């Protein structure tokens, strides 16, 4: 046993040396770390961080094609034209210079029931126009209808067309009026008078109650709504008044008049203009009989009325 220990005793010395070497290495590493890797007394150098350039934000796509439609494809820097507002100041409305003639107007309490008969003398185009309808020869639409004139849009401003032989007054502010009482009772009474006050003898002869005539003369606007009456023009000249849209219950229908009839004369007085019709109306207020010359489907006929 002693021989064995003596033989391998050097191994114990080697282990001791190895352990000492390990501890010495660790001690050396701590010394070096403390000297070279410890906190420095100098302020550390800070490098400024340069921000990276931002990428352009992509615009979201839109399905609205308004900007594309209004853009000038031949000039990317041009701005779209701005639509000028229409001048509606009554004090600045001037008479139109267009070749238009206002033959007649029919003014109703409701806008959709008002019409104006206008002729374009350069093209002989004629028609009855309501508010909102385009005017022949003008770039705009009909705006207002009055008894003696109409206003319409043309070239970005309002122009006025006056009834032939009349002078249109300038519009003035009107104080708000109190609403009128309902006239349903008067309408029913007038309709009853129309139904009972006209008697048909045959296709060409009728009897009219004098009380009905008085009621019609007292309220002509109520009767005027029963049909559209527009001036007729033949070969560029006035040729009576034509009837359209006659209501079955109206006085026109009860008197035997039909759609498309043209009133030529009454008791020999020709109806060639609105002024002439007003003159005839004044002369025949007290008449006891009427003979009305009518053109129906191109053929003349006479309707006779006796007032009792």
C-alpha positions in Angstrom: 0.0 0.0 0.0 2.8 2.4 0.9 4.5 1.5 -2.3 1.4 2.4 -4.3 1.0 5.8 -2.6 4.6 6.6 -3.2 4.2 5.6 -6.8 1.2 7.9 -7.5 1.9 10.7 -5.0 2.8 13.0 -7.9 -0.8 13.0 -9.1 -1.9 14.8 -5.9 0.7 17.5 -6.5 -0.5 17.9 -10.1 -4.1 18.4 -8.9 -3.1 21.0 -6.4 -1.1 22.9 -9.1 -4.1 22.7 -11.5 -6.5 24.1 -8.9 -4.1 26.9 -8.1 -3.8 27.7 -11.8 -7.5 27.9 -12.2 -8.0 30.3 -9.3 -5.0 32.4 -10.5 -6.7 32.7 -14.0 -10.0 33.8 -12.5 -8.3 36.4 -10.4 -6.3 37.7 -13.4 -9.5 38.0 -15.4 -11.3 40.0 -12.7 -8.3 42.4 -12.4 -8.3 43.0 -16.2 -12.1 43.4 -16.3 -12.0 46.0 -13.5 -9.3 48.0 -15.2 -10.4 48.0 -18.8 -14.1 47.3 -18.7 -15.3 49.3 -15.7 -17.3 52.6 -15.8 -15.4 55.4 -17.4 -15.2 58.8 -15.8 -15.7 60.5 -19.2 -19.1 61.2 -20.7 -19.9 58.6 -23.4 -20.1 60.0 -26.9 -23.6 60.0 -28.2 -24.1 59.9 -32.0 -27.1 61.7 -33.4 -29.6 59.5 -35.0 -30.6 60.7 -38.4 -34.2 59.8 -39.1 -34.8 58.0 -42.3 -36.8 59.8 -44.9 -40.5 59.1 -44.7 -42.1 57.3 -47.6 -44.9 59.3 -49.3 -48.3 58.3 -48.2 -50.3 56.7 -50.9 -53.7 58.2 -51.4 -56.6 56.0 -51.1 -58.3 55.2 -54.4 -61.9 56.5 -54.8 -64.6 55.3 -57.2 -65.9 58.9 -57.5 -65.2 60.1 -61.1 -66.1 63.7 -60.5 -62.6 65.0 -60.2 -61.6 63.0 -63.4 -64.5 64.3 -65.3 -64.0 68.0 -64.3 -60.2 67.9 -64.9 -58.8 69.3 -68.1 -56.9 66.5 -69.7 -54.9 68.9 -71.9 -53.8 71.2 -69.0 -53.0 69.6 -65.6 -52.4 73.0 -64.0 -55.6 74.6 -65.1 -58.3 75.1 -62.6 -61.9 74.2 -63.5 -64.2 77.0 -64.5 -66.6 78.1 -61.8 -70.2 78.4 -62.8 -71.5 81.9 -62.4 -74.6 82.4 -60.4 -77.8 83.5 -62.2 -78.7 87.1 -61.5 -82.2 87.2 -60.2 -82.3 90.8 -58.9 -85.6 92.3 -60.3 -84.0 95.8 -60.5 -81.5 94.5 -63.0 -83.8 92.5 -65.3 -83.6 93.9 -68.9 -85.9 93.3 -71.8 -84.7 90.4 -74.0 -83.2 91.1 -77.4 -84.1 87.6 -78.7 -86.6 87.3 -81.6 -89.4 86.2 -79.3 -93.0 87.4 -79.1 -95.3 86.8 -76.1 -98.8 86.3 -77.5 -100.7 85.5 -74.3 -100.4 84.4 -70.7 -102.7 82.4 -68.5 -101.9 82.9 -64.8 -103.1 80.4 -62.2 -103.0 80.4 -58.4 -100.8 77.3 -58.8 -97.5 77.6 -60.7 -98.1 74.3 -62.6 -101.4 75.8 -64.0 -99.8 78.9 -65.5 -98.8 79.0 -69.2 -97.3 81.5 -71.6 -97.7 81.3 -75.4 -94.4 82.3 -77.1 -93.4 82.5 -80.7 -89.8 82.5 -82.1 -90.1 84.8 -85.2 -86.9 83.6 -86.7 -87.9 79.9 -86.7 -91.7 80.2 -86.4 -91.6 77.8 -83.5 -94.6 78.3 -81.2 -95.9 76.7 -78.1 -97.5 77.1 -74.7 -94.8 76.9 -72.0 -95.0 76.3 -68.3 -92.6 77.3 -65.6 -89.4 75.2 -65.9 -89.9 74.6 -69.7 -87.0 75.6 -72.1 -87.7 78.6 -74.2 -87.0 78.3 -78.0 -84.0 80.3 -78.9 -82.9 80.9 -75.3 -80.3 79.0 -73.3 -82.4 78.7 -70.2 -85.8 77.9 -68.9 -89.0 79.9 -68.1 -88.8 81.2 -64.5 -91.9 83.4 -63.8 -95.2 84.0 -65.6 -97.2 87.2 -65.0 -100.2 88.7 -66.7 -98.2 91.1 -69.0 -94.7 89.6 -69.0 -92.6 86.6 -68.4 -89.1 86.2 -67.0 -86.7 83.5 -68.3 -83.1 82.5 -68.0 -80.7 83.2 -70.8 -76.9 83.4 -70.8 -76.5 83.3 -67.1 -79.0 86.1 -66.2 -82.7 86.7 -66.2 -84.4 88.4 -69.2 -87.9 89.7 -69.6 -90.4 89.2 -72.4 -93.3 91.7 -72.4 -96.7 91.0 -73.9 -97.1 92.7 -77.3 -98.4 96.3 -76.7 -98.0 96.1 -72.9 -95.5 97.6 -70.5 -94.4 95.4 -67.6 -94.0 97.2 -64.3 -91.0 96.5 -62.2 -91.7 94.1 -59.4 -92.0 95.7 -56.0 -91.9 94.0 -52.6 -95.3 93.1 -51.3 -96.2 92.7 -47.7 -97.2 89.2 -46.7 -100.9 88.8 -47.0 -103.1 86.8 -44.6 -104.1 83.5 -46.1 -107.5 83.7 -47.8 -110.3 81.6 -46.5 -111.0 78.4 -48.2 -113.2 78.7 -51.3 -114.4 75.2 -51.5 -118.0 76.3 -50.9 -117.8 78.9 -53.7 -116.4 76.3 -56.1 -119.1 73.8 -55.3 -121.8 76.5 -55.8 -120.2 77.5 -59.1 -120.0 73.9 -60.3 -123.7 73.4 -59.4 -124.6 76.5 -61.4 -122.6 75.2 -64.4 -124.3 71.8 -64.2 -127.8 73.3 -63.9 -127.4 76.5 -65.8 -126.6 75.2 -69.3 -129.2 73.3 -71.3 -128.3 71.5 -74.6 -131.0 71.8 -77.3 -128.9 70.0 -80.0 -125.3 69.8 -81.1 -125.3 73.4 -82.2 -127.8 75.2 -79.9 -127.7 75.8 -76.1 -129.6 77.8 -73.5 -127.7 79.5 -70.7 -129.1 80.8 -67.4 -128.4 84.5 -66.8 -127.4 83.9 -63.2 -124.6 81.6 -64.4 -123.3 84.3 -66.7 -123.2 86.7 -63.8 -121.3 84.2 -61.6 -118.8 83.6 -64.4 -118.2 87.3 -65.0 -117.7 87.8 -61.2 -115.1 85.0 -61.0 -113.5 84.4 -64.5 -110.3 82.8 -63.1 -112.3 79.9 -61.6 -113.7 79.2 -65.0 -110.4 79.6 -66.8 -109.0 76.6 -65.0 -111.3 74.3 -66.9 -109.1 74.3 -70.1 -105.9 75.6 -71.6 -106.6 78.5 -74.0 -103.7 79.5 -76.2 -103.5 81.8 -79.2 -103.5 80.0 -82.6 -101.1 81.1 -85.3 -101.6 80.5 -89.0 -99.0 81.5 -91.6 -97.2 83.6 -88.9 -100.4 85.6 -88.0 -102.8 85.2 -85.1 -105.8 83.0 -85.9 -108.1 82.9 -82.9 -107.7 80.9 -79.7 -107.2 77.1 -79.5 -108.6 75.0 -76.6 -106.7 72.1 -75.0 -107.1 69.9 -71.9 -110.8 70.6 -71.5 -112.2 69.1 -68.3 -115.4 67.1 -68.6 -117.1 69.0 -65.8 -115.9 72.5 -67.0 -118.1 75.2 -68.6 -116.3 74.6 -71.9 -117.4 71.0 -72.1 -121.0 72.0 -71.1 -121.0 74.6 -73.9 -120.2 71.9 -76.5 -116.6 72.8 -77.1 -114.0 70.1 -77.7 -110.3 69.6 -77.4 -108.5 71.1 -80.5 -111.3 73.6 -81.3 -110.2 77.0 -82.4 -112.4 80.0 -81.5 -112.5 82.3 -84.5 -115.1 85.0 -83.7 -118.1 85.8 -81.4 -121.1 87.6 -82.9 -118.9 88.6 -85.8 -116.0 90.1 -83.7 -112.8 88.3 -84.7 -110.6 87.0 -81.9 -107.2 88.0 -83.4 -105.4 89.0 -80.2 -105.7 89.1 -76.4 -106.6 92.8 -76.6 -109.3 92.0 -79.2 -110.7 89.3 -77.0 -110.9 91.7 -74.1 -112.7 94.2 -76.3 -115.2 91.5 -77.3 -115.7 90.5 -73.7 -116.5 94.1 -72.8 -119.0 94.6 -75.6 -120.9 91.3 -75.1 -121.3 91.5 -71.3 -125.0 92.4 -71.7 -125.7 90.3 -74.8 -128.8 88.0 -74.8 -127.5 85.7 -77.6 -124.1 84.6 -78.8 -122.9 83.0 -82.1 -119.5 81.5 -81.8 -117.6 80.6 -85.0 -115.4 77.5 -84.3 -113.0 75.5 -86.5 -113.1 71.8 -85.6 -110.8 69.3 -87.3 -110.3 71.8 -90.1 -114.0 72.5 -90.7 -115.9 75.6 -89.7 -119.0 75.3 -87.5 -121.3 77.7 -85.6 -122.4 77.3 -82.0 -125.5 79.3 -80.9 -126.3 80.3 -77.3 -129.4 82.1 -76.0 -129.1 83.7 -72.5 -132.3 83.7 -70.4 
